[in-house]
Amino acid sequence: EAAVTQSPRNKVAVTGGKVTLSCNQTNNHNNMYWYRQDTGHGLRLIHYSYGAGSTEKGDIPDGYKASRPSQENFSLILELATPSQTSVYFCASGGQGEVFFGKGTRLTVV
Amino acid sequence: SQLAEENLWALSVHEGESVTVNCSYKTSITALQWYRQKSGEGPAQLILIRSNEREKRNGRLRATLDTSSQSSSLSITATRCEDTAVYFCATKRNNNAPRFGAGTKLSVKP
C-alpha cells in the first residue's frame, strides 16, 4: 500500500531555532514535494526533488532548505524559524501520474 | 505562483444531489489533477486527466477538461455526507510539481 510518513506530526519551535521536518515514502517514486497549507492559500510549493541528491526551489522557497539523501527520504529544514512559518506542512511523493500525500505536520513557531 | 483556481470558495448540497466544482488555470498543462482533502488529513488524488483527454470517470466522479478555455470541472453524483471535504484542482506541466488552487469547500448535508 502506498505510504508517505511525516514526522513529527506536531511541533512547537522557538523563534530563531532550527527545525527539521522529515518525510519517508515507500512508493519508490522519484519525485517528492514539500507544501505548506494556510487558510485561503491552498497548498503552496516550497521545494521538490526529482531523485536522490536533487532539490529544486518551488514557489515559496525563502527561509527553507531541503535535503534528499535517498530515494525514500526528503527533509525540509528551517534554519532560523520565524512565526510566519507557522503552518501545516505536507510532504508528497509522485510518479506515473499518481501522487500520495502524508498526513501533515503542524508547526507552531512561538 | 498559483496557476490554478477553483471558482467558488464554498458549496452546500443535500445528500443524493449532484454537484459540480469548477476550476480555471492560467498556463499550458500536460495534465490536471483533482484532489479531495478531508478535515485533518492530507489531500487524496481523485482523478488525473491528461491534456489530450476531454473526460475521465472514477465511480461517482466525472472530470472534464477544456484546454481551449483552460477550465476543468469535477462532478459528483448521488452525493453522500462523507463527500464533505475541500476539493482542489492542481495543474501539472511535464514532470513539474503539481500547483494547487485555493480549493472549494463542499458540505453535504443529510
gemmi code that builds the backbone of each chain (N, CA, C; Angstrom):
import gemmi

chains = {
    "A": [
        ("GLU", (0.842, -1.195, 0.000), (0.000, 0.000, 0.000), (0.875, 1.242, 0.000)),
        ("ALA", (0.463, 2.217, -0.818), (1.220, 3.452, -0.934), (1.281, 4.166, 0.403)),
        ("ALA", (2.471, 4.656, 0.768), (2.590, 5.310, 2.063), (3.611, 6.430, 2.030)),
        ("VAL", (3.205, 7.550, 2.655), (4.093, 8.671, 2.898), (3.958, 9.001, 4.381)),
        ("THR", (5.064, 8.948, 5.081), (5.044, 9.142, 6.526), (5.823, 10.386, 6.906)),
        ("GLN", (5.165, 11.272, 7.638), (5.814, 12.510, 8.076), (6.061, 12.467, 9.579)),
        ("SER", (7.180, 13.049, 9.969), (7.447, 13.185, 11.395), (8.209, 14.486, 11.670)),
        ("PRO", (7.936, 15.165, 12.822), (6.859, 14.808, 13.752), (5.499, 15.209, 13.198)),
        ("ARG", (4.416, 14.832, 13.845), (3.096, 15.255, 13.412), (2.755, 16.630, 13.962)),
        ("ASN", (3.336, 16.970, 15.098), (3.155, 18.288, 15.693), (4.493, 18.759, 16.244)),
        ("LYS", (4.725, 20.059, 16.114), (5.993, 20.601, 16.579), (5.800, 22.037, 17.010)),
        ("VAL", (6.315, 22.375, 18.184), (6.380, 23.753, 18.630), (7.845, 24.151, 18.669)),
        ("ALA", (8.185, 25.216, 17.968), (9.571, 25.656, 17.886), (9.688, 27.100, 18.362)),
        ("VAL", (10.889, 27.451, 18.778), (11.164, 28.797, 19.247), (11.684, 29.639, 18.086)),
        ("THR", (11.287, 30.888, 18.033), (11.796, 31.805, 17.008), (13.316, 31.814, 17.015)),
        ("GLY", (13.897, 31.644, 15.830), (15.345, 31.616, 15.695), (15.940, 30.229, 15.802)),
        ("GLY", (15.150, 29.264, 16.170), (15.637, 27.896, 16.301), (15.635, 27.170, 14.969)),
        ("LYS", (16.272, 26.022, 14.944), (16.333, 25.194, 13.743), (15.283, 24.095, 13.839)),
        ("VAL", (14.578, 23.895, 12.741), (13.536, 22.867, 12.693), (13.781, 21.970, 11.484)),
        ("THR", (13.664, 20.686, 11.686), (13.761, 19.733, 10.582), (12.493, 18.896, 10.540)),
        ("LEU", (11.848, 18.920, 9.398), (10.672, 18.085, 9.171), (11.086, 16.941, 8.246)),
        ("SER", (10.694, 15.728, 8.623), (11.132, 14.554, 7.883), (9.977, 13.902, 7.143)),
        ("CYS", (10.322, 13.265, 6.037), (9.328, 12.583, 5.215), (9.947, 11.320, 4.634)),
        ("ASN", (9.194, 10.238, 4.707), (9.648, 8.953, 4.181), (8.555, 8.361, 3.312)),
        ("GLN", (8.945, 7.852, 2.128), (7.955, 7.228, 1.245), (8.403, 5.813, 0.867)),
        ("THR", (7.422, 4.950, 0.747), (7.694, 3.558, 0.374), (7.097, 3.237, -0.995)),
        ("ASN", (6.861, 4.280, -1.800), (6.206, 4.117, -3.090), (7.201, 3.957, -4.242)),
        ("ASN", (8.467, 4.084, -3.940), (9.521, 4.042, -4.958), (9.329, 5.116, -6.036)),
        ("HIS", (8.772, 6.257, -5.629), (8.601, 7.373, -6.542), (9.891, 8.180, -6.643)),
        ("ASN", (10.178, 8.668, -7.828), (11.335, 9.538, -7.988), (11.079, 10.934, -7.414)),
        ("ASN", (9.865, 11.420, -7.582), (9.554, 12.808, -7.212), (9.005, 12.900, -5.797)),
        ("MET", (9.480, 13.918, -5.090), (8.933, 14.230, -3.766), (8.764, 15.730, -3.641)),
        ("TYR", (7.792, 16.138, -2.821), (7.406, 17.542, -2.747), (7.148, 17.952, -1.290)),
        ("TRP", (7.412, 19.227, -1.015), (7.021, 19.842, 0.253), (6.110, 21.032, -0.045)),
        ("TYR", (4.946, 21.040, 0.626), (3.993, 22.138, 0.528), (3.686, 22.651, 1.937)),
        ("ARG", (3.239, 23.899, 1.979), (2.621, 24.395, 3.199), (1.187, 24.788, 2.878)),
        ("GLN", (0.342, 24.647, 3.892), (-1.073, 24.962, 3.708), (-1.529, 25.950, 4.756)),
        ("ASP", (-2.018, 27.075, 4.298), (-2.566, 28.121, 5.157), (-3.951, 28.454, 4.642)),
        ("THR", (-4.819, 28.865, 5.554), (-6.193, 29.184, 5.192), (-6.213, 30.218, 4.073)),
        ("GLY", (-6.986, 29.918, 3.027), (-7.134, 30.861, 1.917), (-6.078, 30.750, 0.847)),
        ("HIS", (-5.057, 29.884, 1.076), (-3.972, 29.793, 0.093), (-3.845, 28.418, -0.542)),
        ("GLY", (-4.650, 27.483, -0.154), (-4.464, 26.153, -0.701), (-3.115, 25.601, -0.288)),
        ("LEU", (-2.491, 24.826, -1.173), (-1.171, 24.282, -0.908), (-0.159, 25.013, -1.775)),
        ("ARG", (0.868, 25.512, -1.144), (1.911, 26.239, -1.863), (3.216, 25.445, -1.836)),
        ("LEU", (3.840, 25.360, -2.990), (5.014, 24.518, -3.172), (6.268, 25.202, -2.651)),
        ("ILE", (6.990, 24.517, -1.763), (8.192, 25.087, -1.156), (9.446, 24.580, -1.873)),
        ("HIS", (9.625, 23.273, -1.860), (10.748, 22.618, -2.550), (10.268, 21.288, -3.106)),
        ("TYR", (11.000, 20.801, -4.104), (10.704, 19.478, -4.610), (11.979, 18.817, -5.085)),
        ("SER", (11.867, 17.537, -5.412), (13.055, 16.755, -5.763), (12.698, 15.727, -6.820)),
        ("TYR", (13.629, 15.512, -7.753), (13.425, 14.531, -8.809), (14.110, 13.192, -8.506)),
        ("GLY", (14.837, 13.160, -7.408), (15.519, 11.926, -7.046), (16.590, 12.196, -6.016)),
        ("ALA", (17.218, 11.148, -5.557), (18.245, 11.281, -4.526), (19.316, 12.270, -4.968)),
        ("GLY", (19.648, 13.185, -4.070), (20.675, 14.184, -4.331), (20.178, 15.439, -5.017)),
        ("SER", (18.938, 15.445, -5.476), (18.408, 16.609, -6.183), (17.400, 17.361, -5.338)),
        ("THR", (17.489, 18.685, -5.356), (16.458, 19.534, -4.765), (16.240, 20.719, -5.689)),
        ("GLU", (14.990, 21.136, -5.788), (14.614, 22.260, -6.649), (13.778, 23.241, -5.838)),
        ("LYS", (13.910, 24.522, -6.145), (13.092, 25.529, -5.472), (11.695, 25.541, -6.062)),
        ("GLY", (10.733, 25.637, -5.157), (9.354, 25.776, -5.577), (8.965, 27.235, -5.674)),
        ("ASP", (7.734, 27.531, -5.340), (7.228, 28.894, -5.497), (7.505, 29.795, -4.288)),
        ("ILE", (7.682, 29.207, -3.124), (7.951, 29.999, -1.909), (9.115, 29.399, -1.120)),
        ("PRO", (10.332, 29.382, -1.684), (11.451, 28.702, -1.028), (12.179, 29.493, 0.055)),
        ("ASP", (11.937, 30.809, 0.122), (12.702, 31.646, 1.043), (12.494, 31.217, 2.489)),
        ("GLY", (13.622, 31.026, 3.190), (13.575, 30.623, 4.596), (13.563, 29.116, 4.800)),
        ("TYR", (13.599, 28.365, 3.693), (13.555, 26.903, 3.760), (14.701, 26.297, 2.952)),
        ("LYS", (15.208, 25.165, 3.440), (16.124, 24.340, 2.660), (15.544, 22.942, 2.592)),
        ("ALA", (16.007, 22.171, 1.630), (15.543, 20.793, 1.508), (16.733, 19.874, 1.311)),
        ("SER", (16.528, 18.622, 1.680), (17.587, 17.622, 1.529), (16.967, 16.298, 1.116)),
        ("ARG", (17.543, 15.676, 0.067), (17.047, 14.365, -0.404), (18.246, 13.403, -0.409)),
        ("PRO", (18.522, 12.804, 0.730), (19.687, 11.926, 0.835), (19.490, 10.551, 0.195)),
        ("SER", (18.240, 10.175, -0.022), (17.957, 8.857, -0.581), (16.627, 8.916, -1.333)),
        ("GLN", (16.316, 7.853, -2.064), (15.030, 7.793, -2.781), (13.862, 7.936, -1.816)),
        ("GLU", (14.017, 7.376, -0.611), (12.900, 7.300, 0.319), (12.698, 8.543, 1.178)),
        ("ASN", (13.733, 9.318, 1.401), (13.674, 10.379, 2.406), (13.871, 11.775, 1.828)),
        ("PHE", (13.060, 12.689, 2.322), (13.104, 14.086, 1.865), (12.808, 14.951, 3.081)),
        ("SER", (13.750, 15.817, 3.444), (13.594, 16.643, 4.636), (13.424, 18.105, 4.270)),
        ("LEU", (12.704, 18.809, 5.105), (12.551, 20.264, 4.975), (13.183, 20.887, 6.205)),
        ("ILE", (14.046, 21.855, 5.984), (14.831, 22.435, 7.074), (14.562, 23.923, 7.167)),
        ("LEU", (14.231, 24.368, 8.372), (14.081, 25.784, 8.666), (15.265, 26.143, 9.560)),
        ("GLU", (16.258, 26.834, 9.002), (17.468, 27.146, 9.761), (17.185, 28.140, 10.893)),
        ("LEU", (16.383, 29.134, 10.590), (16.046, 30.171, 11.588), (14.535, 30.366, 11.534)),
        ("ALA", (13.811, 29.601, 12.351), (12.359, 29.622, 12.282), (11.786, 30.982, 12.686)),
        ("THR", (10.742, 31.387, 11.995), (10.046, 32.645, 12.309), (8.556, 32.350, 12.496)),
        ("PRO", (7.845, 33.209, 13.232), (6.407, 32.991, 13.442), (5.619, 32.898, 12.139)),
        ("SER", (6.089, 33.554, 11.070), (5.382, 33.494, 9.786), (5.454, 32.097, 9.152)),
        ("GLN", (6.302, 31.243, 9.678), (6.397, 29.879, 9.176), (5.486, 28.912, 9.941)),
        ("THR", (4.701, 29.450, 10.843), (3.653, 28.659, 11.482), (2.653, 28.234, 10.420)),
        ("SER", (2.449, 26.930, 10.289), (1.621, 26.420, 9.200), (1.479, 24.911, 9.343)),
        ("VAL", (0.736, 24.328, 8.420), (0.697, 22.876, 8.280), (1.501, 22.515, 7.034)),
        ("TYR", (2.440, 21.599, 7.205), (3.339, 21.213, 6.122), (3.005, 19.798, 5.648)),
        ("PHE", (2.907, 19.674, 4.330), (2.622, 18.379, 3.730), (3.761, 17.958, 2.818)),
        ("CYS", (4.101, 16.687, 2.935), (5.046, 16.049, 2.038), (4.257, 15.123, 1.119)),
        ("ALA", (4.739, 14.955, -0.105), (4.086, 14.052, -1.043), (5.136, 13.384, -1.911)),
        ("SER", (4.778, 12.226, -2.432), (5.623, 11.572, -3.431), (4.798, 11.385, -4.695)),
        ("GLY", (5.469, 11.394, -5.852), (4.735, 11.295, -7.106), (5.501, 10.558, -8.184)),
        ("GLY", (4.726, 9.896, -9.043), (5.313, 9.215, -10.183), (4.240, 8.488, -10.958)),
        ("GLN", (4.440, 8.337, -12.274), (3.490, 7.621, -13.139), (2.065, 8.165, -12.996)),
        ("GLY", (1.940, 9.476, -12.826), (0.626, 10.096, -12.774), (-0.047, 10.069, -11.417)),
        ("GLU", (0.525, 9.389, -10.460), (-0.100, 9.324, -9.134), (0.715, 10.137, -8.129)),
        ("VAL", (-0.003, 10.721, -7.172), (0.631, 11.494, -6.105), (0.000, 11.076, -4.787)),
        ("PHE", (0.842, 10.813, -3.793), (0.353, 10.449, -2.469), (0.910, 11.421, -1.442)),
        ("PHE", (0.016, 11.878, -0.572), (0.396, 12.825, 0.466), (0.499, 12.154, 1.828)),
        ("GLY", (1.360, 12.755, 2.665), (1.385, 12.370, 4.064), (0.261, 13.042, 4.827)),
        ("LYS", (0.219, 12.806, 6.142), (-0.855, 13.346, 6.964), (-0.576, 14.754, 7.466)),
        ("GLY", (0.601, 15.242, 7.211), (0.899, 16.618, 7.560), (1.613, 16.765, 8.891)),
        ("THR", (2.335, 17.891, 9.012), (2.984, 18.283, 10.270), (2.500, 19.674, 10.616)),
        ("ARG", (1.940, 19.797, 11.808), (1.508, 21.123, 12.257), (2.659, 21.762, 13.018)),
        ("LEU", (3.194, 22.843, 12.475), (4.323, 23.556, 13.081), (3.852, 24.889, 13.631)),
        ("THR", (4.161, 25.115, 14.876), (3.890, 26.405, 15.506), (5.215, 27.007, 15.953)),
        ("VAL", (5.499, 28.214, 15.497), (6.723, 28.910, 15.887), (6.331, 30.049, 16.826)),
        ("VAL", (6.856, 29.987, 18.041), (6.471, 30.983, 19.061), (7.637, 31.920, 19.373)),
    ],
    "B": [
        ("SER", (3.654, 30.711, -7.606), (2.562, 31.253, -8.397), (1.395, 30.274, -8.351)),
        ("GLN", (0.182, 30.817, -8.179), (-0.981, 29.960, -8.117), (-1.524, 29.855, -9.525)),
        ("LEU", (-1.284, 28.742, -10.186), (-1.617, 28.618, -11.586), (-3.001, 28.062, -11.806)),
        ("ALA", (-3.638, 27.587, -10.733), (-4.983, 27.034, -10.845), (-5.848, 27.679, -9.780)),
        ("GLU", (-7.117, 27.816, -10.091), (-8.018, 28.333, -9.067), (-9.411, 27.764, -9.270)),
        ("GLU", (-10.026, 27.384, -8.153), (-11.406, 26.948, -8.176), (-12.294, 28.182, -8.169)),
        ("ASN", (-13.458, 28.056, -8.766), (-14.276, 29.239, -8.994), (-15.178, 29.618, -7.831)),
        ("LEU", (-15.351, 28.756, -6.864), (-16.197, 29.058, -5.716), (-15.489, 28.645, -4.446)),
        ("TRP", (-15.626, 29.443, -3.421), (-14.974, 29.128, -2.154), (-15.707, 28.010, -1.429)),
        ("ALA", (-17.064, 28.015, -1.507), (-17.821, 27.020, -0.753), (-19.107, 26.665, -1.484)),
        ("LEU", (-19.513, 25.397, -1.308), (-20.761, 24.889, -1.866), (-21.450, 24.052, -0.809)),
        ("SER", (-22.781, 24.015, -0.887), (-23.531, 23.181, 0.038), (-24.650, 22.480, -0.715)),
        ("VAL", (-24.767, 21.180, -0.525), (-25.825, 20.409, -1.159), (-26.392, 19.436, -0.136)),
        ("HIS", (-27.522, 18.830, -0.488), (-28.092, 17.776, 0.333), (-27.723, 16.411, -0.240)),
        ("GLU", (-27.654, 15.453, 0.648), (-27.330, 14.083, 0.243), (-28.200, 13.650, -0.940)),
        ("GLY", (-27.573, 12.978, -1.883), (-28.306, 12.485, -3.037), (-28.270, 13.424, -4.226)),
        ("GLU", (-28.015, 14.696, -3.973), (-27.940, 15.656, -5.068), (-26.601, 15.541, -5.787)),
        ("SER", (-26.550, 16.127, -6.976), (-25.305, 16.203, -7.730), (-24.705, 17.589, -7.561)),
        ("VAL", (-23.391, 17.652, -7.706), (-22.700, 18.933, -7.525), (-21.514, 18.980, -8.474)),
        ("THR", (-21.187, 20.191, -8.900), (-20.042, 20.381, -9.792), (-19.132, 21.462, -9.232)),
        ("VAL", (-17.854, 21.166, -9.188), (-16.828, 22.128, -8.790), (-16.045, 22.503, -10.040)),
        ("ASN", (-15.839, 23.788, -10.226), (-15.153, 24.266, -11.426), (-13.774, 24.820, -11.096)),
        ("CYS", (-12.922, 24.769, -12.093), (-11.532, 25.193, -11.922), (-11.082, 25.857, -13.206)),
        ("SER", (-10.319, 26.929, -13.082), (-9.699, 27.546, -14.251), (-8.200, 27.626, -14.011)),
        ("TYR", (-7.437, 27.649, -15.072), (-5.991, 27.703, -14.926), (-5.401, 28.649, -15.968)),
        ("LYS", (-4.127, 29.006, -15.746), (-3.566, 30.131, -16.484), (-2.370, 29.784, -17.350)),
        ("THR", (-2.026, 28.527, -17.437), (-0.831, 28.165, -18.175), (-1.078, 26.897, -18.969)),
        ("SER", (-0.186, 26.589, -19.910), (-0.343, 25.323, -20.627), (-0.025, 24.178, -19.683)),
        ("ILE", (-0.726, 23.088, -19.858), (-0.568, 21.954, -18.955), (-0.426, 20.663, -19.740)),
        ("THR", (0.104, 19.651, -19.079), (0.099, 18.305, -19.650), (-0.952, 17.442, -18.958)),
        ("ALA", (-1.390, 17.883, -17.777), (-2.442, 17.149, -17.067), (-3.026, 18.032, -15.982)),
        ("LEU", (-4.218, 17.665, -15.543), (-4.844, 18.356, -14.428), (-5.318, 17.294, -13.447)),
        ("GLN", (-5.091, 17.542, -12.181), (-5.471, 16.587, -11.145), (-6.553, 17.189, -10.259)),
        ("TRP", (-7.442, 16.338, -9.798), (-8.419, 16.714, -8.781), (-8.108, 15.941, -7.511)),
        ("TYR", (-8.174, 16.660, -6.386), (-7.896, 16.085, -5.076), (-9.057, 16.377, -4.132)),
        ("ARG", (-9.163, 15.541, -3.131), (-10.099, 15.763, -2.035), (-9.311, 15.746, -0.736)),
        ("GLN", (-9.624, 16.680, 0.148), (-8.967, 16.731, 1.447), (-10.023, 16.800, 2.540)),
        ("LYS", (-10.079, 15.754, 3.326), (-10.987, 15.742, 4.468), (-10.290, 16.355, 5.669)),
        ("SER", (-11.082, 16.811, 6.607), (-10.564, 17.521, 7.771), (-9.521, 16.687, 8.510)),
        ("GLY", (-8.348, 17.277, 8.730), (-7.304, 16.598, 9.482), (-6.470, 15.612, 8.690)),
        ("GLU", (-6.691, 15.548, 7.379), (-5.956, 14.598, 6.545), (-5.184, 15.320, 5.450)),
        ("GLY", (-4.291, 14.581, 4.797), (-3.636, 15.118, 3.613), (-4.545, 14.964, 2.402)),
        ("PRO", (-4.265, 15.714, 1.340), (-5.064, 15.572, 0.116), (-4.936, 14.167, -0.471)),
        ("ALA", (-5.996, 13.709, -1.087), (-6.007, 12.415, -1.763), (-6.372, 12.646, -3.226)),
        ("GLN", (-5.556, 12.110, -4.121), (-5.823, 12.292, -5.554), (-7.057, 11.496, -5.953)),
        ("LEU", (-7.953, 12.167, -6.708), (-9.185, 11.524, -7.171), (-9.084, 11.128, -8.642)),
        ("ILE", (-8.697, 12.067, -9.456), (-8.666, 11.858, -10.899), (-7.501, 12.653, -11.476)),
        ("LEU", (-6.813, 12.048, -12.419), (-5.858, 12.759, -13.256), (-6.403, 12.718, -14.678)),
        ("ILE", (-6.502, 13.891, -15.302), (-6.990, 13.955, -16.677), (-5.905, 14.633, -17.505)),
        ("ARG", (-5.466, 13.956, -18.551), (-4.367, 14.452, -19.368), (-4.883, 15.466, -20.389)),
        ("SER", (-3.991, 16.260, -20.918), (-4.393, 17.357, -21.800), (-5.030, 16.876, -23.104)),
        ("ASN", (-4.810, 15.622, -23.480), (-5.435, 15.102, -24.705), (-6.748, 14.350, -24.403)),
        ("GLU", (-7.185, 14.414, -23.161), (-8.444, 13.792, -22.763), (-9.477, 14.872, -22.490)),
        ("ARG", (-10.736, 14.543, -22.740), (-11.810, 15.521, -22.506), (-12.636, 15.150, -21.290)),
        ("GLU", (-12.625, 13.877, -20.920), (-13.454, 13.418, -19.809), (-12.797, 12.199, -19.188)),
        ("LYS", (-12.948, 12.083, -17.859), (-12.441, 10.920, -17.129), (-13.407, 10.620, -15.992)),
        ("ARG", (-13.657, 9.363, -15.788), (-14.597, 8.969, -14.724), (-13.910, 8.086, -13.696)),
        ("ASN", (-14.421, 8.193, -12.466), (-13.965, 7.332, -11.383), (-15.148, 7.139, -10.443)),
        ("GLY", (-15.907, 6.072, -10.667), (-17.096, 5.816, -9.855), (-18.125, 6.930, -10.009)),
        ("ARG", (-18.462, 7.600, -8.904), (-19.444, 8.691, -8.947), (-18.834, 10.028, -9.385)),
        ("LEU", (-17.575, 10.017, -9.669), (-16.862, 11.243, -10.043), (-16.646, 11.299, -11.548)),
        ("ARG", (-16.796, 12.505, -12.084), (-16.550, 12.729, -13.501), (-15.812, 14.048, -13.654)),
        ("ALA", (-14.664, 13.998, -14.298), (-13.894, 15.209, -14.548), (-13.902, 15.512, -16.035)),
        ("THR", (-13.986, 16.796, -16.352), (-13.867, 17.232, -17.736), (-12.724, 18.229, -17.843)),
        ("LEU", (-12.198, 18.334, -19.049), (-11.114, 19.270, -19.298), (-11.344, 19.941, -20.636)),
        ("ASP", (-11.276, 21.263, -20.648), (-11.396, 22.051, -21.863), (-10.136, 22.904, -21.988)),
        ("THR", (-9.203, 22.462, -22.793), (-7.925, 23.172, -22.890), (-8.071, 24.497, -23.638)),
        ("SER", (-9.106, 24.632, -24.467), (-9.261, 25.893, -25.201), (-9.681, 27.024, -24.261)),
        ("SER", (-10.531, 26.708, -23.279), (-10.944, 27.720, -22.309), (-10.146, 27.626, -21.008)),
        ("GLN", (-9.195, 26.694, -20.964), (-8.362, 26.487, -19.774), (-9.223, 26.316, -18.526)),
        ("SER", (-10.124, 25.363, -18.603), (-11.012, 25.117, -17.475), (-11.268, 23.632, -17.319)),
        ("SER", (-11.650, 23.262, -16.116), (-11.958, 21.874, -15.796), (-13.111, 21.844, -14.800)),
        ("SER", (-13.809, 20.742, -14.750), (-14.873, 20.582, -13.762), (-14.808, 19.184, -13.168)),
        ("LEU", (-15.252, 19.092, -11.938), (-15.382, 17.808, -11.257), (-16.829, 17.698, -10.800)),
        ("SER", (-17.531, 16.686, -11.282), (-18.914, 16.465, -10.891), (-19.016, 15.233, -10.014)),
        ("ILE", (-19.824, 15.347, -8.986), (-20.090, 14.228, -8.089), (-21.585, 13.953, -8.126)),
        ("THR", (-21.960, 12.740, -8.445), (-23.370, 12.371, -8.458), (-23.717, 11.619, -7.170)),
        ("ALA", (-25.010, 11.658, -6.847), (-25.506, 10.949, -5.661), (-24.613, 11.196, -4.452)),
        ("THR", (-24.457, 12.465, -4.092), (-23.533, 12.825, -3.012), (-23.926, 12.166, -1.690)),
        ("ARG", (-22.894, 11.939, -0.878), (-23.047, 11.348, 0.456), (-22.404, 12.286, 1.469)),
        ("CYS", (-22.799, 12.143, 2.713), (-22.220, 13.003, 3.764), (-20.685, 12.879, 3.772)),
        ("GLU", (-20.177, 11.696, 3.473), (-18.721, 11.504, 3.509), (-17.994, 12.188, 2.351)),
        ("ASP", (-18.736, 12.773, 1.407), (-18.102, 13.574, 0.357), (-17.749, 14.974, 0.860)),
        ("THR", (-18.215, 15.309, 2.057), (-17.872, 16.600, 2.656), (-16.357, 16.723, 2.786)),
        ("ALA", (-15.791, 17.752, 2.147), (-14.339, 17.901, 2.084), (-14.021, 19.182, 1.326)),
        ("VAL", (-12.742, 19.490, 1.237), (-12.270, 20.555, 0.350), (-11.743, 19.891, -0.913)),
        ("TYR", (-12.157, 20.420, -2.066), (-11.759, 19.864, -3.349), (-10.812, 20.847, -4.041)),
        ("PHE", (-9.699, 20.297, -4.485), (-8.678, 21.098, -5.144), (-8.454, 20.620, -6.572)),
        ("CYS", (-8.177, 21.559, -7.459), (-7.591, 21.184, -8.733), (-6.114, 21.569, -8.686)),
        ("ALA", (-5.314, 20.855, -9.447), (-3.878, 21.129, -9.496), (-3.388, 20.907, -10.920)),
        ("THR", (-2.589, 21.852, -11.395), (-2.057, 21.722, -12.753), (-0.733, 20.988, -12.747)),
        ("LYS", (-0.518, 20.239, -13.806), (0.746, 19.521, -14.000), (1.298, 19.909, -15.361)),
        ("ARG", (2.595, 20.225, -15.366), (3.258, 20.559, -16.614), (4.482, 19.671, -16.718)),
        ("ASN", (4.447, 18.720, -17.629), (5.506, 17.722, -17.781), (5.765, 17.057, -16.429)),
        ("ASN", (7.016, 17.010, -16.003), (7.335, 16.342, -14.747), (7.422, 17.314, -13.579)),
        ("ASN", (6.932, 18.544, -13.777), (6.988, 19.519, -12.693), (6.011, 19.174, -11.576)),
        ("ALA", (6.239, 19.788, -10.433), (5.379, 19.530, -9.282), (3.977, 20.073, -9.519)),
        ("PRO", (2.954, 19.443, -8.967), (1.586, 19.967, -9.089), (1.469, 21.327, -8.414)),
        ("ARG", (0.697, 22.231, -9.052), (0.408, 23.538, -8.484), (-1.097, 23.591, -8.185)),
        ("PHE", (-1.425, 23.956, -6.949), (-2.787, 23.845, -6.464), (-3.539, 25.165, -6.465)),
        ("GLY", (-4.861, 25.061, -6.636), (-5.741, 26.185, -6.383), (-6.038, 26.274, -4.891)),
        ("ALA", (-6.840, 27.275, -4.526), (-7.146, 27.512, -3.102), (-8.187, 26.544, -2.564)),
        ("GLY", (-8.916, 25.870, -3.451), (-9.860, 24.861, -3.014), (-11.290, 25.346, -2.885)),
        ("THR", (-12.224, 24.429, -3.031), (-13.649, 24.673, -2.815), (-14.131, 23.757, -1.697)),
        ("LYS", (-14.717, 24.366, -0.683), (-15.216, 23.594, 0.454), (-16.625, 23.113, 0.143)),
        ("LEU", (-16.809, 21.812, 0.103), (-18.111, 21.218, -0.171), (-18.694, 20.649, 1.117)),
        ("SER", (-19.908, 21.043, 1.411), (-20.629, 20.486, 2.550), (-21.819, 19.702, 2.011)),
        ("VAL", (-21.936, 18.458, 2.417), (-23.070, 17.625, 2.034), (-23.895, 17.382, 3.295)),
        ("LYS", (-25.129, 17.858, 3.266), (-25.976, 17.794, 4.451), (-26.983, 16.658, 4.343)),
        ("PRO", (-27.320, 16.048, 5.471), (-28.283, 14.923, 5.438), (-29.636, 15.359, 4.921)),
    ],
}
model = gemmi.Model(1)
for chain_id, residues in chains.items():
    chain = gemmi.Chain(chain_id)
    for i, (resn, *xyz) in enumerate(residues, 1):
        res = gemmi.Residue()
        res.name, res.seqid = resn, gemmi.SeqId(i, " ")
        for name, pos in zip(("N", "CA", "C"), xyz):
            atom = gemmi.Atom()
            atom.name, atom.element = name, gemmi.Element(name[0])
            atom.pos, atom.b_iso = gemmi.Position(*pos), 0.0
            res.add_atom(atom)
        chain.add_residue(res)
    model.add_chain(chain)
structure = gemmi.Structure()
structure.add_model(model)
structure.setup_entities()
